[in-house]
Amino acid sequence: MSDPAYIIGIDLGTTNSVVAYTEAQFRKGEKAEIRVLEIPQLTDAGVVEQQPLLPSFILLPSPHDVPPDGLKLPWSDTRTMAVGQFAKERGAELPQKLIASSKSWLCHTWVDRNKPILPWEGPDDLTKLSPVAAAAEILKHIRDAWNYTMAREDESLRIEHQEVLLTVPASFDAVARDLTVKAAEMAGLTRITLLEEPQAAFYAWIEASNDQWRENIEKGDLVLVFDVGGGTSDFSLIEVDEENGELALKRIAVGDHLLVGGDNMDLTLAYAASRKLSGKKSPDAWQMRSLWHACRKAKEVLLSDPEARDYTVTVLGRGSKLIGGTRKAVLERDMVQKILLEGFFPECGLDAVPQVKQKSGIQEVGLAYESDPAITRHLAHFLSRQQPDDNGRRRLPTAILFNGGVMKAEVLRNHLVQILSSWTDTDADRALREIATADFDLSVARGAAYYGLVRKGEGIRIRGGLNKAYYIGVAASLPAVPGMPVPIKALCVAPFGMEEGTEGSLPDQEFILVVGEPVKFDFLGSSVRIDDTMGQVIEEWEDDIEEITTMETTLDGETGTAIPVILEIRVTEIGTLEIWCVSKLEPSRRWKLEFNVREQSRDSRS
């Protein structure tokens, strides 16, 4: 395989996707230039334009929904779906045929993420996509757009032959990361490495600082990367230390996966707009879904354009006539900011915890959004769980780097800095300060491309590794007790921070593996137990360790055979986790545990 000509960073976002790139070959000492790809896409039926943002929307129209040849692209005359700007705009009028926020479904454990279920609640006669296939379709558009733009005259420049850095939320667990890799492979992208989005945002800040980043942070700083995207909110802490006289960066904590972000805000604005719609009737479910998408555009304009004082949202009427007219509502900037501040960023103390509402006995299977949308309470809970410093004081951020389209609004950033500052001790060594973000839309992709340079020895590396500690459930060896399940212990197989490309084993700990009959494996994780070591057995835990998934399978072997094994663990270069059970008697016999999204495993190899 030839050396890649380009390093490509792809931000596969919930709302927008972005591609940045730089040359992989350059002279030592030269500063590589990072550029953003202008992505060809449909902006209207039959109209193709190049834009830096590819909205992460997929429209699955019927033939009568678009004109003949309305989906035609420069590289395909036979498209049956649209990805990008046109999908987003036309989909607001056809919400039942629009796949939005498919990325959020990649971490949804209640559904089979390989099953065609999107658009959720779409008509039965619609050919749907699985969450994995939806992610793959967006990546396929990026693949084709790159190849059309950059490789028409040189096959060696096709994206399949380049080094690709693909970003994921820091809070994505091992299963969601594996599904992201699968989506990339379905799109023909096999030379990929995963990178956490908050780290990518920080890399982008380093790159934009032109080697002057050391003037903005110093030893002892604790930088909070506060990333509110379309589907999730991510918190990461990066510690600034010193090694051999040089500043060193280490990612020391990652927050839980929080399914609250721009989507929740858009829906909240939609409910506010529904009360202001012209006409007497309340909007029905179809109109509310359309209004939800319309309010996304309103939020983006009112938060990013300082000249915009209000925005009119429009939805189609529903009447007995073929066209029931349109209904309109005006959203004012002040009203939008007030709703977001009070609903999602309320003032609270450091001792605040997310509110837990009593759950209904029967729930719909849709996305499992957080019951408490107050992001500031989730942030307080995250920070309060961090280990104290050597003097027993809480370790709180001294600097904050914002990321995500929502954080474009200066009023929101100032409000959050004020709240965080109120949590800091009055005798703190340094006051909290904001680190300026160069571009809230493009930084993750640019940072991913920069990370590709870091992997080649050019630039500053953030030491990170696994974002959680991972465990396997091990049944205790105790006599059976009627009516009592066998206690399950948690065996740490991969500690927090275990680096990509590293391996470990537990040669002194022997376990029994049952083959030839149905068995189950519990896969567990923790984002707060950062000091557990490989091989450590935890007998009792409360909320510190959570179940990620359960795999039920039958491993190859003679029925009901119990085989003594040791465990070998590897964190791959692309950031996924492999667990091997190796027979002590016949080391050539090995079983790889591949945790999947279903209750039953799709694959366990011997």
N, C-alpha and C positions, 0 to 999 in steps of 0.2 A: 504494500500500500504506500503510495507516494506521500511525501510530506505535505501537509495542508498549506495552502497559500494564504488562507485567512483564519482568523480567530473570530467566531461569531457568538455574540451574546443575545439570547432570546428571553425576553420577559413575557412569559405566557400568563397574561393577567386575567383577572376575573372580568374586568370591564374593557381594557385595551391591551393589545399585545404590541411589542416593540422589538425591533431588531437593530443591534449595533454591531459594528465590525471594525477590525483593524488588520493590517498585514501581519502575517505570522513570521515573515522573514525580514529582518532589518539589521542595519549595522549596529554594533555595540556602541552604546552611548547616545544613539539617536532616540528621540522621543517619538514613540509610535502615535499616530493620529487615530483617534477613535471617531468614527462617523456613524450616522444613523441612516438606515436604509429607507428610502421613500418607497412604500409598498403599493404596487398597483392593485386596485380593488374597485369594485362597483360602487359608485356614489349615487347612482340612480339607475333605473332600468336601461341597460344598453350603454351606459356612460362609465368609462374607466378613467380613473385619475390616480395619481401617486400621492400618498400621504404618509407622514411618519408614524401615525397611530393606526393600527388595524383593530377596530372594535371587535371584541371577542364574542360576536353574535353570529348565529347560524339561522338562516331563514329557510324553511322547507315549504316552498309555495306550491299550490296547485297550478295547473297550466293557465287557468283564467286569472290568476293573481298577478301575473307579470306579462308584458307583451312578448310575442315571439322573438327569440334571440335576446331577450332582456337579461339573461344570465350569462351571456357569452363573455368569455375572457380572452385575452390575447393568446393564451396557451391552451384554451379548450373551447370548443364550439358546442359541447354536449353537457353543460352543467345543469344539474337539477336542483341545486341549492346555492345560496349566496352566503358569503362570509364577509364581514366587515361593515363599512359605513351604510351601504344600501340595506343590508340585513337589519341593522339597528333601526334605521329610519322607517322602512316599510314594515318592519316587525312590530313597531308601536301600533300600527293599524291592524295587524294580524297577530296579536299576541299568542293565540293558541297554536300558531305555527312557528313560533320563535323560540330558539334555544338560547337562553341567557344564563350567565353565572354557572356554566357547566363545570368550571373548575371547583366550585364549592361542593359539587356532588362527588368529587374524587375522594373526599375524606368522610363520606357519609356511610356509616357502618350499618344502617338499617336496610340498605338495599343492595342488590347485586349490581355492582358498578360496571359489570361487563354485559349487562342486559339492556336492550333498547327501551329506555323509559323516558327519554326526553324528546320533545318538550313535555314536562310533567303536566298531566291533565290535558294533554293535547287530544284531538279527535282520534277515535279508534281506527279510522281508515288512513291515518297518516303513517308513513314509514318513518319510524323513530330511530334515534341513535342512542347508544349507551354513553354514559359520561366519559368513558375512555375513548370511544370512537369520536365523540364531539371534540375532545382535546386533540385527537389525531387529525380531524378535519381542519382545525385552525392551523396546526403545524404543517399540514399538506399545502394549505394556501401559502404559508410563508415559504415553504420549500419551492413551490412553483414560481412564486414571485421572485425569489432570489435567483433561481436558475434562468428565468426569462430576462431579468435585469442584468445579471452579472456573468452569466455563463453561456450565452447564446453562441458565442464564437470560440469557446474553449471548454470542452467537456471536463477538463481537470478542475475547473473552478466551480463545478456543481456543489451545492451545499452538502450533499452526501459525502464528499471527499474532504470537507473542512472540519476543523475542531470547533465543536459547538458546546457552549455553556448554557444550560437551561435552568432557569430559576424556579424555585418553589417556596411557598411560605415556610418560615423557620419552624412553625408548629406542625407541619406535615409529618405524620409518623412514617414508619418504615413501609407500611402497606401503601399509603398514598404516594410515597416516593416511587415505589415499584410500579404502580399504575401509571405514573407520569412517564417513567422510562418505557413502559409498554406502549403508551400512546406515541412516543417519539419513534419507536421502532416501527409501528404501524405506518408512520409517515415517512419511513425510509431513512430516519436519522439514527445511525448506529454509533457514531463517534461522539457521544455526549458525556458531559459531566454535570451533575446537579450542584447548584449553589443556592444557599438561602437568600431570600430577597433582602432582609435587613442588612446582611453582610454586603450584598451587591450595592445597596444604596450607600453604604459607608465607603466601599471601594470607589464609587463614583465621586464621592466628596474628596477622597485622597487624590484621584486623578485630576479633578477640576482645580485642586489647590496648587498644582504645578510645583510640587516638592516643597511647598511652604506650609504643609499641614502641621508640621511640628511647632509652628509658631502659634497655632490655635488650640492645641491640647498639650498636656504635660504629664509627667509621671505622677501617678496617683489619681488621675482623672477616671471617672466612671461615666461612660457615654451610654445614654439610653437611645436606642434606635426605635422610634415610635412610628409604626407603619400601619396606617389605616387604608386598606384597599377596598375594592368593590364588594368582596365577600367576607374578608376576615380582618381581624386586628392582630398585629404581631408586635410583641415586645422582645427586644434583645438587649443585653448589657455587654458592653465591650470595655474591658479593663486596659488602661494604659500603664505599662510597666517599663522597666529598663533592663536591657541585656547587653553586656559588653559595651556599655557607654551609649547605646542606641535605644531609642524608644521602641517598645514592642507592644503589639496589640493581641489581646486574647478575648474571645467570646466566652463569657463565664456563665451566662444564664439565658434561657429562652422561655417565654411564657407558654401557657397552655393554648391549644387550638381554640380560638374564639370566633364563632360564626356570627359575627356582627360587624357591619361595615356600611359601605355605601348603599348596598341593596336595602338594608333596613331603613336607612335614612330616606331613600326614594319612596318606599312604601308609606312611611310616616307622612311625608309631604303629600303623597297621593290622597291619604285620608283627609288631610287638611284641605287640599284642593277640592275634594268631592263635596265638601260643605259649602264651597263657593261657586260650584258649577251653576251655570244658567239653566233654567228649566226647573220644573216642579219635582220630577221623579228622582229618587236616589239612583245613583249609577248601579248597574247590575255587575255581576262578576266579570263579564267580558270587558265592560267599560273600565272597571277598576284595574284590571290587568293592563289595559291600554294606557290608563292614566298613570300607572306605576312607571311605565317606560317613558312617558312624556315628562314626568317629574324628574327623571334622571337627567334629561337634557336641561331642564330648568335649574337644577342644582349646579350642574357643571358651569353653566353660563353665569349664574349669580355669584358663585364662589370665585370664579377666575377672571371675570371682566369687571374692573372697577367702575366702568361707566354704566353698567347695567343696574338699573334701580328696581326693575320688575321684569317678569316674564309671563307671557300668556300661554297656558297649556290648553290644548284642544283635543277633544275626543269625539268620535262619530256618535251621532244620536242613534237610538234604537226605536224605530217606529214601524208602523204597518206599511209605510211606503218603502220603496226600494232603498232610498237614501233618506234617513230620518233627520237630516240636518246635522249640525255640529253643536257641541256644547263647550263653553269656554270658562276658564277661571284664571284670575290674575294672582300670581304669587309675588309678593314684595320681598326685596332683599332682607329688610329688617325682620320680617316674619320668619323667613327661612332660617336666618341666623339664630333667632330666638328659639325656634323649634329644635335646632341641632344642639345648641348650647345646653338647654334645659333637659332635653331628652337623652342626649348621648354623652355630653361632657359636663355633667352637673358638678358643682363644687362639693367636695367631701374631704374627710380627714384621712390620714394614712391608715387608720384603723378600720376604715370602711371595708366591707365585703360585699360581693355581688348578692343581690336579693334573690332568694329562691322562692318562686311561686309554687303553690300547690298544683300538681299536674293533674290533668283530666285523666280519667281511667281509660278512655279510648281517644287516641290521637290519630290524625292523618300522618301518612308516612313521609310527607315532604321534608324539606331541609330542616335539620334540627337546630334552629337558631337559638342563641342564648336567651334564657328567660329574662335576664336583666340586660337591657341595651346600654346601660350606663358604662361606657368604656373607662371612665375615670375610676369607678369602683373596682373594675377588673385590674386596672393598673396598680391601684393601691394594694390590692391583695397580692399581686405579683411581687411588688417591691418589699412588702412586709415579710415575705417568706424568705428573703435572701439572708444569708449568714451575716452576722455582725462582724465588724472589723476587730482588730486586736485589742481595742479599748472597750469592746462590748457595745459600741454604738451601731445603730443601723447604717448600713451602707446605702446611700442614696445617690442618684445621679448628680454629677457636677456639670454635665453638658447634655444637650438633647439634639438629636438629628431627626427631623420630621421627614416622612416619606408617604406617598400615596396622594391621589388626586384630591381627596377630601381636605388635605392639609394645605392646599393652596391658599385657603382663606386666612389672611393675616389675623383676623379677629379670633379665629379658633386657636391658632398657634400662641398668640399672646395670652389667651385665656388659660391654656394648658401650662404655659411657663409660670403663670401666676399661681396656679393650683400646686404645681410641683414645688415651687419656691416656699409655699406655706408649710410644706411637710419637712423642710430642711431645718436642722437645728440652728438656732440663732448664732451659735459659736462655731458654725461650720467654717472650714478653712477657705472655701471658695464659693462664691455665689453661682447659682445655676445660670447657664447661658445657652442660647440657641446657636447651633452650628448651621450656617447658611447652606441651603440646598440649591444646587445649580438649576435643576429642572425636575419638578415633581413627577412628570410623565415619562421622562426618558432616562432617569438616573439608574434604574435597576438594570436595564439592558446595557447601558454604557459601563456600569460597574461590573457586569458579568464579562464583558469583553476585556476590561482591565484585569480581571482575575485570570483570564487566559494568559495574559502577559506575565502575571505574577507566577503562574505555574512554570513559565519558561525562565524564571529567575529575574524578571524585570519588574520591580515594584515592591510594595510593602505587603506582606502576607498577614492576614488575621488568623491566628491559630484558633481552630474551632473544634472540628470533629462532630461526633454524634450530638444531636440536640436534646437527647433524653438518655436515661439509663434504661436498658431493656432486660426483660426477665422472661423465663419460661416457668410455668407452673409445674411443680414436682409433687407427686402424691406422697404423703408421709407414710413411713413403714410402721403402721400401728395395727393392732387387732381390730377386726370389724366390730362395730357397736350398732345394734339394731336402731334404726331410725336416725342415725347420725352419718352424714357424709364424711368421707375420708378427708382430713385436713389437707389443704394445698399450701405448700411453701413456695416462695418466689426465689428462684435461682437467678442471680445476676449473670447474664451471659455477655453483656456489652455495657461497660460503664459510660457515664456521661463524658463526652469529650474524646472518646476513642477515635483516632484519626483515620481518615480515608486511606485505603491502601495498606492498612495494618491488619495483623492477624493475632489470634490468641488461642490458647487451649487450656483445658483443665485436666492435665494428665493424672493428677493425684485424686481426682474425684470420679468415682465410678457410679454409673446409673444403669437402670434396667430399661431396655427398650423392647416393647411388645410388638411383634410383627405378625403378619398373616391374618389379622382380625381387626375389626374397626376399633380405632382408638381416637382420642382427642388430645390436642395440645392447646394450652392456654398461653397466649402471647401477651405480655404485660409491659407497661412502660411507666416511667416517672420523670417529670421535669423538675422535681424539687429534691430528690435524693441524689445529689451530685457527688457524694463522697463514697457511695457503694463501689466495691471493687469486683472484678471478674471472679466468679466462683463463690461470692458471698451469698449465704442463704438467709432470707428474711422470713421468720416464722409468723410474725404478726404485723399487720399494717392496717391502717384505716383508710384515709383518703390519699395517702402519699403515692400509692401504686394503683394504677387503673388498668382495666382490661382493654386491650387494643382489638384483639380478634381471637376467635377460637377456630382451630382447624380440626376437622374430623376426616380421617383418612384410614386407609389400610396400606401399611407398608409391605413391600415385597418380602416374602419369606414364608417358612413353613407355618401353618396355622397355629396360632397361640404360642409361638416360641418366645421365650424371654432371653434376650441377648445382652450381656454386659457391654456397655459402651462408655467411651469418653466423648467429650464435646470439643469441637473445633469451631472457632468463630472468625469470620472475616468481614471487615467493612470494605466494600469494593471501592475502586477509584471513583465510581460515579455516585457513591454515597448510599448504597443500599446494603442491607445486612444479610449475610449468609450464615446459617447454622448447620453444622454437619455432625451427625452421630456416627462415630467410628467404632467398629467392633474391636474389643480388646483381644479377642482370640484370633480374628482374621482381619487385620487392619485394611485389607483390600476391599472389605465390605463396608460401604459407607452409605448413609441415608441423608439426603439434603432436605431440610424442612423449609418449604417455600410457603410462607403465610399469604393467603389470598383473602379477598374481600368477602367470600361466601362462607356460609357455615360449613360447607364441604370444600376440601382442597381440590384445586384443579390439577395439582401435580406434586408428587413426592417421588423423587428418583432414587434408585439404588445403584 
